[in-house]
Amino acid sequence: MNSPIVTSFPYLQNFETGEGNWYASGVKSTWEYGKPVSPLINRAASGSKAWKTSLFGNYNDGELSYLYSPCFDISGMTGPTLSFSLALDIEDCKASLCDAAYMEYSADGKNWLRLGAVGAGTNWYNKNYSGSQLWGIESYTRWHVATIPLPTGFSRLRLRFVMNSDAYVSREGIAVDDIHIYDKQFGIYNGPPYTSAAITQAVVNGNNWIDFTTGGKIVASINPSGQDLGSTTAQAFIHTGTIRTSSSQYYHNRNITIKPTQTVLPDSAVIRFYFTDEETELLLNAAGCGLCAKPASAYELGVSKYDNTNKALENGSLADNLGGDWTFISNAIKVPYDNGYYAEFRAKDFSEFWLNNGGPNNNVALPVELVSFTAGKQTNNDVKIDWVTASEINSAY
Protein backbone atom coordinates (compact mmCIF):
# COMPACT_ATOMS: atom_id res chain seq x y z
CA MET A 1 0.00 0.00 0.00
CA ASN A 2 1.32 3.46 -0.90
CA SER A 3 1.71 5.61 2.17
CA PRO A 4 2.16 9.39 2.45
CA ILE A 5 5.41 10.68 3.94
CA VAL A 6 4.89 12.79 7.05
CA THR A 7 7.39 15.67 7.15
CA SER A 8 5.74 18.09 9.61
CA PHE A 9 6.39 17.60 13.32
CA PRO A 10 5.41 17.26 16.05
CA TYR A 11 3.01 14.66 14.67
CA LEU A 12 -0.08 14.03 16.82
CA GLN A 13 -2.78 11.68 15.56
CA ASN A 14 -5.79 11.10 17.82
CA PHE A 15 -7.90 9.38 15.12
CA GLU A 16 -10.96 11.52 15.77
CA THR A 17 -11.39 12.57 12.13
CA GLY A 18 -10.37 9.30 10.48
CA GLU A 19 -7.89 6.44 10.33
CA GLY A 20 -4.99 8.83 9.80
CA ASN A 21 -3.43 6.74 6.98
CA TRP A 22 -2.88 3.87 9.40
CA TYR A 23 -4.07 0.48 8.14
CA ALA A 24 -4.18 -3.16 9.22
CA SER A 25 -3.37 -6.51 7.61
CA GLY A 26 -2.12 -9.98 8.51
CA VAL A 27 -3.37 -13.45 9.38
CA LYS A 28 -6.76 -13.54 11.13
CA SER A 29 -6.41 -9.82 11.85
CA THR A 30 -8.86 -8.29 14.31
CA TRP A 31 -7.49 -4.72 14.14
CA GLU A 32 -10.36 -2.25 13.83
CA TYR A 33 -10.69 1.52 13.86
CA GLY A 34 -13.59 3.16 15.69
CA LYS A 35 -15.19 3.32 19.14
CA PRO A 36 -13.98 0.58 21.52
CA VAL A 37 -16.91 -1.07 23.30
CA SER A 38 -15.32 -4.24 24.70
CA PRO A 39 -16.16 -5.12 28.32
CA LEU A 40 -12.77 -3.92 29.64
CA ILE A 41 -11.40 -1.56 26.98
CA ASN A 42 -14.59 0.37 26.38
CA ARG A 43 -13.47 3.86 25.44
CA ALA A 44 -10.73 5.71 23.60
CA ALA A 45 -8.01 7.54 25.53
CA SER A 46 -8.97 10.91 24.06
CA GLY A 47 -12.19 11.62 22.20
CA SER A 48 -14.16 8.56 21.16
CA LYS A 49 -12.08 6.71 18.54
CA ALA A 50 -8.95 4.57 18.55
CA TRP A 51 -7.43 1.46 16.95
CA LYS A 52 -8.00 -1.83 18.80
CA THR A 53 -7.85 -5.57 18.21
CA SER A 54 -11.62 -6.11 17.92
CA LEU A 55 -13.63 -3.11 18.99
CA PHE A 56 -16.32 -5.38 20.44
CA GLY A 57 -14.40 -8.26 22.03
CA ASN A 58 -11.26 -10.39 21.83
CA TYR A 59 -8.48 -10.97 19.32
CA ASN A 60 -8.45 -14.27 17.43
CA ASP A 61 -6.63 -17.45 18.34
CA GLY A 62 -3.76 -17.98 15.92
CA GLU A 63 -3.58 -14.31 14.98
CA LEU A 64 -0.51 -12.65 13.47
CA SER A 65 -1.65 -9.16 12.53
CA TYR A 66 -0.20 -5.72 11.98
CA LEU A 67 -1.26 -2.10 12.31
CA TYR A 68 0.90 -0.03 9.94
CA SER A 69 1.79 3.65 10.17
CA PRO A 70 2.39 6.11 7.35
CA CYS A 71 6.03 6.93 6.55
CA PHE A 72 7.88 9.50 8.65
CA ASP A 73 10.86 11.58 7.58
CA ILE A 74 12.66 12.08 10.90
CA SER A 75 16.08 12.63 9.33
CA GLY A 76 16.30 16.17 10.70
CA MET A 77 15.62 15.22 14.33
CA THR A 78 18.30 14.82 16.98
CA GLY A 79 16.04 13.20 19.59
CA PRO A 80 13.18 11.51 17.70
CA THR A 81 10.71 10.06 20.18
CA LEU A 82 7.47 8.11 19.99
CA SER A 83 4.81 8.42 22.69
CA PHE A 84 1.25 7.12 22.52
CA SER A 85 -1.73 6.11 24.64
CA LEU A 86 -1.91 2.37 25.31
CA ALA A 87 -4.33 -0.14 26.85
CA LEU A 88 -3.50 -3.86 27.15
CA ASP A 89 -5.25 -7.14 27.92
CA ILE A 90 -3.07 -9.96 26.58
CA GLU A 91 -2.97 -13.56 27.81
CA ASP A 92 -0.03 -14.01 30.17
CA CYS A 93 1.27 -17.57 30.50
CA LYS A 94 3.92 -16.50 33.02
CA ALA A 95 7.07 -18.54 32.31
CA SER A 96 5.88 -19.63 28.86
CA LEU A 97 5.25 -17.42 25.85
CA CYS A 98 1.69 -17.63 24.53
CA ASP A 99 0.30 -14.29 23.28
CA ALA A 100 2.23 -11.09 22.65
CA ALA A 101 2.10 -7.53 21.36
CA TYR A 102 5.11 -5.49 20.32
CA MET A 103 6.31 -2.85 17.84
CA GLU A 104 8.63 -2.99 14.86
CA TYR A 105 10.23 -0.43 12.55
CA SER A 106 11.55 -0.48 9.00
CA ALA A 107 13.46 1.77 6.60
CA ASP A 108 12.06 0.10 3.47
CA GLY A 109 8.74 -1.52 4.48
CA LYS A 110 10.23 -4.99 3.89
CA ASN A 111 12.83 -5.63 6.58
CA TRP A 112 11.53 -5.16 10.11
CA LEU A 113 13.32 -4.85 13.46
CA ARG A 114 11.93 -4.97 17.02
CA LEU A 115 11.49 -1.46 18.46
CA GLY A 116 12.80 -0.96 21.98
CA ALA A 117 13.51 -3.32 24.85
CA VAL A 118 12.34 -4.09 28.38
CA GLY A 119 13.36 -1.20 30.63
CA ALA A 120 13.86 1.25 27.78
CA GLY A 121 11.55 4.24 27.60
CA THR A 122 8.38 4.42 29.68
CA ASN A 123 5.98 1.47 30.13
CA TRP A 124 7.84 -0.30 27.32
CA TYR A 125 7.43 -4.10 27.30
CA ASN A 126 7.15 -6.24 30.41
CA LYS A 127 8.38 -9.64 29.16
CA ASN A 128 11.65 -11.01 27.82
CA TYR A 129 11.52 -14.58 26.52
CA SER A 130 15.07 -15.50 25.46
CA GLY A 131 15.53 -12.15 23.76
CA SER A 132 11.97 -11.84 22.46
CA GLN A 133 10.78 -8.70 24.23
CA LEU A 134 7.11 -7.82 24.26
CA TRP A 135 3.95 -6.83 26.10
CA GLY A 136 2.21 -9.79 27.73
CA ILE A 137 0.01 -8.50 30.54
CA GLU A 138 -3.62 -9.05 31.48
CA SER A 139 -6.14 -6.38 32.51
CA TYR A 140 -3.83 -3.37 32.16
CA THR A 141 -6.78 -1.72 30.46
CA ARG A 142 -6.40 1.72 32.01
CA TRP A 143 -5.13 4.03 29.27
CA HIS A 144 -1.54 5.09 29.95
CA VAL A 145 1.49 6.56 28.21
CA ALA A 146 4.11 4.44 26.44
CA THR A 147 7.30 6.13 25.18
CA ILE A 148 10.42 4.96 23.35
CA PRO A 149 13.28 6.73 21.52
CA LEU A 150 13.18 6.21 17.75
CA PRO A 151 16.25 5.41 15.64
CA THR A 152 17.85 8.49 14.08
CA GLY A 153 18.53 9.39 10.47
CA PHE A 154 15.50 7.76 8.79
CA SER A 155 13.88 9.55 5.86
CA ARG A 156 11.20 6.84 5.37
CA LEU A 157 10.57 5.34 8.80
CA ARG A 158 7.63 2.93 9.01
CA LEU A 159 6.21 1.63 12.27
CA ARG A 160 3.86 -1.23 12.97
CA PHE A 161 2.12 -2.72 15.99
CA VAL A 162 2.12 -6.53 16.03
CA MET A 163 -0.46 -8.83 17.65
CA ASN A 164 0.66 -12.48 17.82
CA SER A 165 -1.44 -15.12 19.58
CA ASP A 166 -1.31 -18.89 20.01
CA ALA A 167 -4.13 -21.32 19.21
CA TYR A 168 -5.83 -21.26 22.59
CA VAL A 169 -7.05 -18.53 24.98
CA SER A 170 -7.68 -15.00 23.72
CA ARG A 171 -8.39 -11.73 25.51
CA GLU A 172 -9.20 -8.15 24.48
CA GLY A 173 -5.71 -7.41 23.17
CA ILE A 174 -4.15 -4.03 22.49
CA ALA A 175 -5.61 -0.57 21.86
CA VAL A 176 -3.66 2.52 20.77
CA ASP A 177 -4.51 6.21 20.52
CA ASP A 178 -2.83 9.64 20.46
CA ILE A 179 0.25 8.74 18.41
CA HIS A 180 2.82 11.47 19.14
CA ILE A 181 6.16 11.74 17.31
CA TYR A 182 8.40 14.65 18.25
CA ASP A 183 12.00 15.80 18.57
CA LYS A 184 12.47 15.59 22.34
CA GLN A 185 14.65 18.36 23.72
CA PHE A 186 13.55 18.25 27.36
CA GLY A 187 12.34 15.62 29.78
CA ILE A 188 9.68 16.47 32.37
CA TYR A 189 10.97 18.22 35.49
CA ASN A 190 10.84 15.85 38.45
CA GLY A 191 13.11 17.40 41.08
CA PRO A 192 14.94 17.61 43.33
CA PRO A 193 14.43 20.25 44.47
CA TYR A 194 10.72 19.47 44.51
CA THR A 195 9.92 23.16 44.48
CA SER A 196 11.63 24.12 41.25
CA ALA A 197 13.55 27.28 40.66
CA ALA A 198 11.40 30.19 39.50
CA ILE A 199 11.96 30.15 35.73
CA THR A 200 11.69 33.51 33.99
CA GLN A 201 11.41 34.20 30.28
CA ALA A 202 11.95 37.91 29.63
CA VAL A 203 10.07 37.91 26.30
CA VAL A 204 6.80 35.98 25.94
CA ASN A 205 4.98 37.07 22.80
CA GLY A 206 4.17 35.98 19.25
CA ASN A 207 2.68 32.69 18.08
CA ASN A 208 5.38 30.16 18.93
CA TRP A 209 5.75 27.86 21.92
CA ILE A 210 7.97 29.24 24.68
CA ASP A 211 9.35 26.60 27.07
CA PHE A 212 10.05 27.08 30.76
CA THR A 213 12.90 24.75 31.70
CA THR A 214 15.35 24.25 34.51
CA GLY A 215 18.31 21.88 34.47
CA GLY A 216 17.30 20.66 31.01
CA LYS A 217 13.82 19.64 32.23
CA ILE A 218 10.51 21.23 31.31
CA VAL A 219 7.86 22.63 33.69
CA ALA A 220 5.45 24.42 31.35
CA SER A 221 5.10 25.90 27.87
CA ILE A 222 3.09 28.90 26.67
CA ASN A 223 1.89 29.89 23.22
CA PRO A 224 0.87 33.56 23.60
CA SER A 225 -1.46 33.38 20.56
CA GLY A 226 -0.13 36.64 19.16
CA GLN A 227 -0.24 38.54 22.46
CA ASP A 228 2.46 40.06 24.64
CA LEU A 229 2.54 38.61 28.15
CA GLY A 230 5.71 40.49 29.07
CA SER A 231 8.31 38.93 31.35
CA THR A 232 6.80 35.68 32.67
CA THR A 233 7.78 33.33 35.50
CA ALA A 234 6.75 29.68 35.91
CA GLN A 235 7.41 27.34 38.81
CA ALA A 236 6.61 23.70 39.68
CA PHE A 237 5.63 22.42 43.12
CA ILE A 238 5.84 18.64 43.67
CA HIS A 239 4.42 17.07 46.82
CA THR A 240 6.25 13.85 47.75
CA GLY A 241 4.00 12.63 50.55
CA THR A 242 0.63 10.88 50.64
CA ILE A 243 -1.91 11.86 47.99
CA ARG A 244 -4.01 14.71 49.38
CA THR A 245 -7.72 15.49 49.24
CA SER A 246 -9.78 18.66 49.03
CA SER A 247 -13.46 19.19 48.28
CA SER A 248 -13.97 15.41 48.49
CA GLN A 249 -11.53 14.96 45.63
CA TYR A 250 -8.10 13.44 45.49
CA TYR A 251 -5.77 15.78 43.64
CA HIS A 252 -2.45 15.40 41.87
CA ASN A 253 0.88 15.79 43.66
CA ARG A 254 2.09 18.42 41.17
CA ASN A 255 0.90 21.96 40.62
CA ILE A 256 2.41 24.95 38.83
CA THR A 257 2.21 28.71 38.91
CA ILE A 258 2.52 31.03 35.92
CA LYS A 259 2.94 34.75 36.54
CA PRO A 260 3.23 37.06 33.52
CA THR A 261 3.62 40.82 33.73
CA GLN A 262 0.29 41.14 31.89
CA THR A 263 -1.90 39.13 34.26
CA VAL A 264 -5.12 39.57 32.24
CA LEU A 265 -5.16 39.22 28.45
CA PRO A 266 -7.75 40.31 25.87
CA ASP A 267 -7.79 36.74 24.53
CA SER A 268 -6.60 33.41 25.88
CA ALA A 269 -3.09 32.02 25.57
CA VAL A 270 -2.43 28.27 25.36
CA ILE A 271 -0.65 26.54 28.23
CA ARG A 272 1.01 23.14 28.54
CA PHE A 273 1.30 21.74 32.07
CA TYR A 274 3.72 18.76 32.21
CA PHE A 275 3.37 15.93 34.74
CA THR A 276 4.72 12.39 35.10
CA ASP A 277 3.07 9.00 34.81
CA GLU A 278 4.61 7.89 38.11
CA GLU A 279 2.92 10.76 39.97
CA THR A 280 -0.34 10.03 38.21
CA GLU A 281 -0.25 6.33 39.14
CA LEU A 282 -0.05 7.36 42.80
CA LEU A 283 -3.19 9.44 42.33
CA LEU A 284 -5.07 6.68 40.51
CA ASN A 285 -4.25 4.19 43.28
CA ALA A 286 -4.97 6.54 46.20
CA ALA A 287 -7.14 5.08 48.97
CA GLY A 288 -8.49 5.95 52.40
CA CYS A 289 -11.24 8.44 51.52
CA GLY A 290 -14.34 6.49 50.56
CA LEU A 291 -16.33 9.48 49.30
CA CYS A 292 -13.47 11.17 47.46
CA ALA A 293 -13.58 11.30 43.68
CA LYS A 294 -10.52 10.47 41.60
CA PRO A 295 -9.84 9.91 37.90
CA ALA A 296 -9.77 6.45 36.33
CA SER A 297 -6.83 7.48 34.13
CA ALA A 298 -4.66 10.49 33.36
CA TYR A 299 -7.03 11.32 30.51
CA GLU A 300 -9.84 12.16 32.95
CA LEU A 301 -7.88 14.94 34.64
CA GLY A 302 -8.96 18.54 34.37
CA VAL A 303 -7.30 21.71 35.64
CA SER A 304 -8.36 23.81 38.64
CA LYS A 305 -7.21 27.42 38.15
CA TYR A 306 -6.84 29.80 41.09
CA ASP A 307 -6.46 33.58 40.70
CA ASN A 308 -5.87 36.16 43.40
CA THR A 309 -5.11 39.86 43.12
CA ASN A 310 -2.49 39.18 45.80
CA LYS A 311 -0.05 37.23 43.64
CA ALA A 312 1.94 36.16 46.70
CA LEU A 313 -0.94 33.75 47.45
CA GLU A 314 -0.41 32.01 44.11
CA ASN A 315 2.35 29.98 45.65
CA GLY A 316 1.77 26.25 45.25
CA SER A 317 -0.27 25.86 48.43
CA LEU A 318 -4.01 25.32 48.84
CA ALA A 319 -3.87 26.30 52.51
CA ASP A 320 -3.95 30.05 51.89
CA ASN A 321 -6.38 30.02 48.93
CA LEU A 322 -9.24 31.41 51.01
CA GLY A 323 -10.17 34.28 48.73
CA GLY A 324 -9.77 34.81 45.02
CA ASP A 325 -11.42 33.05 42.10
CA TRP A 326 -11.48 29.36 41.17
CA THR A 327 -12.31 27.94 37.74
CA PHE A 328 -12.40 24.30 36.63
CA ILE A 329 -11.13 23.65 33.09
CA SER A 330 -12.69 20.36 32.05
CA ASN A 331 -11.63 20.36 28.40
CA ALA A 332 -7.85 20.22 28.88
CA ILE A 333 -6.31 17.98 26.21
CA LYS A 334 -3.96 15.32 27.61
CA VAL A 335 -1.08 14.34 25.32
CA PRO A 336 1.39 11.50 26.03
CA TYR A 337 4.91 12.91 26.29
CA ASP A 338 8.22 11.51 27.57
CA ASN A 339 7.64 9.75 30.93
CA GLY A 340 4.22 11.32 31.37
CA TYR A 341 1.87 13.78 29.74
CA TYR A 342 1.07 17.39 29.23
CA ALA A 343 -2.34 18.95 29.75
CA GLU A 344 -3.00 21.62 27.11
CA PHE A 345 -5.63 24.27 27.82
CA ARG A 346 -6.44 27.94 27.30
CA ALA A 347 -6.42 30.75 29.87
CA LYS A 348 -6.59 34.53 29.70
CA ASP A 349 -5.69 35.27 33.32
CA PHE A 350 -2.88 33.79 35.37
CA SER A 351 -2.74 31.77 38.08
CA GLU A 352 -1.99 28.75 40.18
CA PHE A 353 -2.89 25.49 38.37
CA TRP A 354 -3.82 22.11 39.90
CA LEU A 355 -4.81 18.73 38.43
CA ASN A 356 -7.99 16.96 39.58
CA ASN A 357 -10.97 15.27 37.95
CA GLY A 358 -13.68 17.71 38.99
CA GLY A 359 -15.60 15.53 41.44
CA PRO A 360 -18.72 13.41 40.79
CA ASN A 361 -19.81 15.45 37.76
CA ASN A 362 -16.30 16.27 36.52
CA ASN A 363 -16.86 20.03 36.74
CA VAL A 364 -15.94 21.23 40.25
CA ALA A 365 -12.74 23.09 41.11
CA LEU A 366 -10.85 22.18 44.26
CA PRO A 367 -12.22 24.70 46.81
CA VAL A 368 -15.74 23.23 47.06
CA GLU A 369 -16.09 21.25 50.29
CA LEU A 370 -18.66 18.44 50.22
CA VAL A 371 -20.42 17.66 53.50
CA SER A 372 -22.38 14.75 52.04
CA PHE A 373 -22.80 12.93 48.74
CA THR A 374 -25.39 10.24 48.02
CA ALA A 375 -26.49 8.38 44.89
CA GLY A 376 -29.58 6.20 44.60
CA LYS A 377 -31.36 4.23 41.88
CA GLN A 378 -34.80 5.52 40.93
CA THR A 379 -37.81 3.49 39.77
CA ASN A 380 -37.22 4.47 36.12
CA ASN A 381 -33.58 3.25 36.31
CA ASP A 382 -32.27 6.80 36.52
CA VAL A 383 -29.76 7.65 39.25
CA LYS A 384 -30.47 10.53 41.63
CA ILE A 385 -27.41 12.34 42.99
CA ASP A 386 -27.60 14.67 46.00
CA TRP A 387 -24.80 16.61 47.64
CA VAL A 388 -24.39 19.31 50.28
CA THR A 389 -21.45 21.72 50.31
CA ALA A 390 -19.87 23.44 53.29
CA SER A 391 -18.38 26.22 51.17
CA GLU A 392 -18.14 27.21 47.54
CA ILE A 393 -15.89 29.81 45.92
CA ASN A 394 -16.92 30.86 42.42
CA SER A 395 -17.70 27.30 41.34
CA ALA A 396 -20.23 26.50 38.63
CA TYR A 397 -21.87 23.10 38.07
N, C-alpha and C positions, 0 to 999 in steps of 0.2 A: 504494500500500500504506500502510495506517495504521501509524504508528510511535510507540512510546512516547516521552515527553519525559524525558530524563535530567536530574535536578535536584540530584543528590548528587555531590559531587566531593571529592577527586580520583576520576576515573573510570579504572578499570584493567580491561581486558577481555583475558584471555589465551585465551579460546575453549576452555578445557578441559572445561567443562560444557555447551557448546552453541554455537550460532551467534551468540548475544549480540544478537539482533534486527538483525543485519547481513544483507543479502540482495543477490543479484546479478540483473542483467538485461542486455539489450542484444542486439546483432546478433552471432550466432555466438559467444556467450559461453562461455568455458571456466572461469569462476570456480567453484571448488569449495571446500567446507569439509571438513576432515578431516585425515588424516595424509599429509603430502607424501612421496612415494616416487619422485620423478623421479630420473634419474641424478645430477644436480648438486644440486638443492634436495631433499634427501631426509630432512629432519627439520624439526620446528618449532623456533622459537627457544627457547621455554620449554615444558615439558611435551611433548605429542605431537601437538597439533592446531593448525592455522592455516588461513587462507584463502590459496589459490593459484590462478593460472591453470593449470588441469589438474594435479591431484594426481599424475598418473602420467606426464606427458610435457610436450608443448609447447602453446602457445596456437595458435589457428587463424589461417590466412591470412585477410585481410579481416575481422578482428574489430574491433568497436567495442563494448566491454562495460564494465559499471559494477558496482562493489561499493559499496552504499549503507550508510550508518550510520543509527542511530536519530537522533532530534532531541536537541539539547543546549541547555539554557537556561544560557548563560554570561553573562547580563546583569549579574550581580553581581561578575564578576571584573575585576580591574584589569590582570592580565597573563596572559590565557588562552593556553595553550600546548599544542600537540599534539606528543607524542613517540610513536614506535612502533618495533617491530623490523621490519627490511626485508631482503629478499634479492632480487637482480635478475639476470636473464639475458635481455636484450632486444637484438635485432639492431641493430647499429650500422653505419650506412652512411657514417660519417665526415662528409663535407661535405654529403651529401644526407640528407633526412629520410625514413626508411622506417617503423620501428616505434617506438612511444613509450608510456610510462606517465607519468601525472601525477595530481594531485589537484585537485578543485574543491570549492567551497562555495556554499551557497544559503541565503537567508532564507525562501524560500517553497516550495522543492522544484521550482520551475519554471525560474527564471532562475539560471544557474550561472556562476561566475567562477573563473578559475585561482587556485589557492592557492599563494602564495609565488613565489620567483624564484631564479634561479641566484645563489649566493653568500649567500642569506638562510638563516638557521638553520644546522643541522648536517646535512651529507650531503644537501642539498636540491637536486635537479636537477643535471645535468652538461652539458646541451645548451641552446643558444639559437638557434633557427632563425628569424631575422627576427621576433623577439618571441614565438615559440612556445617556451616553456621547459618542459623535460621531463627524464625519465630515459631515456637511451638508451645502455646500457652492457652489455657481454657479460661473463658469468662472474664477476660480483660477487655470488657466491652465498653468501658468508660472511654470516651474520646480523649486522646492525649497526644502530645507532641512527639514526633520522632525526627531526629536530625542526624545527618552524616555529612562529612566533607566530600565533595565531588573531586574526581581527578581533574588536573589542570591541563590546559592546552588544547581542548577538543573544540573543533569547529562544527562537528556534526554528532553531538552526544545524543544517544538514545537511551532511555531508561525503560525498564519493564518490571512490573510486579509479577511474581510467580506463585501460583497455588498448586501444590503437589500433594495428592492424597493417596493412601493405600486402598485396598479393596474392601475395607470393612467399615468402621464407624466414621460418620461425618458429623460436623458441627456447623456453626454459622459462618465461620471462615474469617475473612479479612475485609475491612471497609476502609476507604481512603478518601480524604477531602482536603481542601485548602493546600494544594501543592504550591510550595514557595521556593523559588530558586533565586539566590541573591549572592552578591559578592560581600562576604562577611568581613567587616573591618573591626567590629567591636563585639565582645561578648557582653552578657548582661552583668551589671554591677551586682556583686554579692558580698561585699565586705571582706574582711574588716578594713576600716572601722564600719560598724553597722549603721551609724549615722554618717553618711558620706560627707565629703567636703562640699561646701557650697560652690556650685559650678556656675560661673558667669560667662555669658557670651555678650560682648559689648554691642554687637550689631545683630539684631534679629528683625529682618524685614525681607520683602520679596516673596517669591513663590517656590523656593526650594526648601528642602528639609535641613534643619539646623540641629545638630546633635549635641547633647550635653553629656560629656564623658569625663571620667576621672580614672587615672591609672590604666587607660586603655579599655575601660569598661563603660557601658552606656547606661544612663539613668532614664533619660527622656529625650524625645525629639519634638520639634515644633515646626510646622509649616505655617508661616504667618498669613498665607492666602492674600498676598499683595499688600499687607498692612505693615506698619512700623510699630513694633512693640517696644523699641528702645532697648537699652541694656537690660538683660534678663538673667535671673538666677534660678537654678533648679537644684533640688537636694532630695536624696533618698533617705528614708528612715526604715530600718529593718528590725523588727522585734524578733528576738531569738528564744523567747520563752513559750509557754503554753498558748495555744490559739485562744484569742479573746472574744468576748461577746459584747454586743451593745444593741439595744432595741430588739431584743430577742432574735438577734442574728449573730452567727459567727462571722468574723471578718478577717481578711487577709493580713498576714504578718508584715506586709510592705505597704508603705504609703509614700507619696512624694508631695513636694511643694514646688510651685512655679510662680515666680514673682517678677513680672516685667515692670518697666518704668510706667508704661501705659497700662494701667490695671483694668480698664474697661475699653473695649474696642467697638467700633461701629458694626463690625461683622465678626463672625466667629473664625478663630484660627483652628488648626487641626493639631491634636496632641497625640503622641505615642507614649504610653506608660508601660515600661518593661518590667516583667516579673518572671520568676523561675518556676519550673515545674515542681521542683523539690518543695518549695514553699507552698505551692498550691496543693500538693498531695497531703501536706499536714492539715490544711484547711478542710479538704474533702473527707479526711478520716477523723476529724475532730469529734469528740464525744463528751458527755457529761451534762449537757443542757438539753433536756428532752423536748422543750418547746422551741428551741432555737432553730431558725432556718439556716440552711447552708446549700451551696450549689452542688449539683451532681457531677459537674465537670468544670474545667476552666472556662468553657464556652458559655456557661450560664452566668458568669460574673458581669456585673455592671459597675459603674463608678459613682461613688458619693462625693460630691463637690461641696466644699465648705469655703465661704467667703466672709471676711470680717474687715471692716474699715480699719481696725487695729491690726496691721499686718504682722505684728509680733505674735499674735495668737494663731497665725497660720504656721505652725511649728512642728508638725508631726505628732501631736498629742491630741487625743479626744478629750482629755480631762478638763481643758480650759475652753472648750468650744460651747460655751453657755449662751452666747449671743450670736449674732451674725445670721447668715442665710445658708441653708442646705438645699441641694438639688440632687436628685438621683437621675443618672444618665443610663437608661436601660438599653440603648441601641449601640453601645460601644462594640466595635468589631474586634474580635480576638483573632490574632494571626500567629501561627506557630513560627518561632524564631529561636535559633541557637538552643540553649538548654531550657527554654521556656516559651514565652509568648510576649506579644505586646497588645495592649488594648488601645485601639484608635478611636478617637471621639472628637467632637467639636466643642469649643467653649469660647465665649467672648468676654468673660471676666475671670480673674485668676486669684489663686486658690490653693487649697490643700485638697489632695485627691486620695480617696480610699477605694478599696475593692471589696465588694460584697454582692450578694445576689438579690437584694431588694425585698427580702422577707416573703411571706406567703404568696403575695400577688406580684412579686418581682418588680416593685415600683416604689419602695420606701427607702429613703436615705437613712443613714445610721442614727440620727438623734432621736427618732421616735422610740419611746419606751412602751412596750406592751405589758399591761397588767395581766390580761388573760387572752387566750385564743382557743376557740373551740370550733370543731367541724362536725356536722352530722348529716346523715343521709335522710332525704325527704321522701315522701310517698311517691313522687313522680321520678325518682332516681336522680334528682338534682342533689347537689351538696350545698348546705347552708353553712356559711362561714361567719362567725362573730368574733370581734375583738374589741378590747378596751385599752386605751392608751393612757399612760400617766402624764406624758408631755409630748408635744409636737412642735417642731420649729420649722415653719415654712415647708411642710411636706404635703404633696398632693398625691391622692390615690383614688 
